[in-house]
Amino acid sequence: MENKPTSSPTSFVDQSVVPGDVVLDLSNMTNQTLKLGGGLRQDCDAISVMKAGKLRFSNPNKYWVESSQKRYVPRAGDSVLGIVVDSKADNFLVDIKGPGLAFLPVLAFEGGTRRNIPKFEIGTLLYVRVVKANPGMNPELSCTDASGKAAEFGLLKDGYMFESSTGLSRMLLSSPTCPVLDALGKKLSFETAVGLNGRVWVNASSPSTVIVVANAIMNSESLSGVQQRIMVEKLIQNLKLST
Amino acid sequence: MEIDRLDGRKANQLRPLACSRNILNRAHGSASWTQGDTKVLVAVYGPKAGTKKNENPEKACIEVIWKPKSGQIGKLEREHEMIVKRTLQSICILNINPNTTTSVIVQVINDDGALLPCAINAACAALVDAGIPLKHLAVAICCCLADSGYIILDPTKLEEQSMKAYAYLVFPNSILSVRPEGSLKVQGEPMEHGVITSGTQGAMSVDDYLNCLERGRAATAKMSTVLRRNLQPQIASDLSKAG
């Protein structure tokens, strides 16, 4: 193990950190407002890490730890894919892979009134937006965007849903378009919905297209951009050979 | 007086360590830890909603299930469960997800000495893999005391059974910090000098026990680096730049 006798590293930004590492010392940073994202907590004067991952910084004052898990930590404003588990008088109970079930109010649809409450059976897949996610309380969802329009939220019919990690979901949603979706979109036509909670839904006209797209996305997690394009080309060649 | 160990190791030498993460498909977090021939596999599920009857609903609850390699579950397994549970409770941040239960299932694959420290190391790695918020990591080690007062580390099963006494100790891991003086101080002493868990078997004098503490603490530096290296994120770093 290398020895750092007296000098300590000046900054951990863009480096891997594990729980317990102290990444910021507030005693030399007075009169600044910092925004701490996921994975960091404040312990008197020190900001220490709670989850293992890469520390990221964005100007002017945001710090967070980027990590990829199988479970989801609900945050307000995220778009997620939920599965209906139960329906009560006022809410649908929806599972979004978080610590508790989320509530979807029966009226949270565009033009929703007491007379046209949608009938969702248990097991229905929905694309919803997280409205509130306070610690200790069940998250609240909505099928409309902030202004009240439907905006593609709601029931997802047909298609195929599979689970991924939260890191893969963020990569699929990054802009510019991530290489695997870009390469697939040039040759095949399909539609997809990606939830930040680690669920991806794919729909296309033929089952073989759905399978190719799903396999390509699942395999692309640990590959770089160039490797992703090569993998997609191979899969599409196999698809064309077999049809 | 030097003692010759059966496998030719020196007194302070640990067996080869191996750790792998994310090995089980369905578990939310999983890790296996190997020390020589002792191997333990741990799976973590959670956090899930709801706590057990006698647990405090304002805190997260950790439930440990110990599965031996063979034989029925008896009092020894229950004792191991209680020790692992108490250790994990002191490293987890319990008020982040109140009223939830995290299940930790420990499966012994092979027992060749130092079983409980191996299980605690694996459980800590599995919790990090599942994304459970932790205050810091825990590193566990086993020290054996011979009749002459000679201390050896990381014993095999034969050595454990033939020695006068042994102690297993769990320390916080060594952390990286931006502060020049290192870690957080608790009552004037650096946090790394604390002991999370300690258990002994057999009779030893107080001086021998303090010697064990010193030797064990010095040896945990190497285990800390192995753990830190294995907890690095595994995704390609150039794609996860979305802010």
Interface residues (C-beta under 8 A of the other chain):
Chain A: M1 T6 S8 P9 T10 S11 F12 S16 V17 V18 P19 G20 D21 V22 V23 L24 D25 G39 R41 D43 A46 S48 M50 K51 A52 G53 K54 R56 S58 E66 S67 S68 Q69 K70 R71 V73 P99 G100 L101 P135 G136 G167 L168 R170 M171 L173 S174 S175 C178 E221 S222 L223 S224 G225
Chain B: H28 G29 G46 P47 K48 A49 I93 I96 N97 P98 N99 T100 V128 A130 G131 P133 L134 K135 H136 L137 P172 N173 I175 L176 S177 V178 R179 P180 G182 S183 L184 A221 K222 T225 L227 R228 L231 Q232 P233 Q234 I235 A236 S237 D238 L239 S240 K241 A242 G243
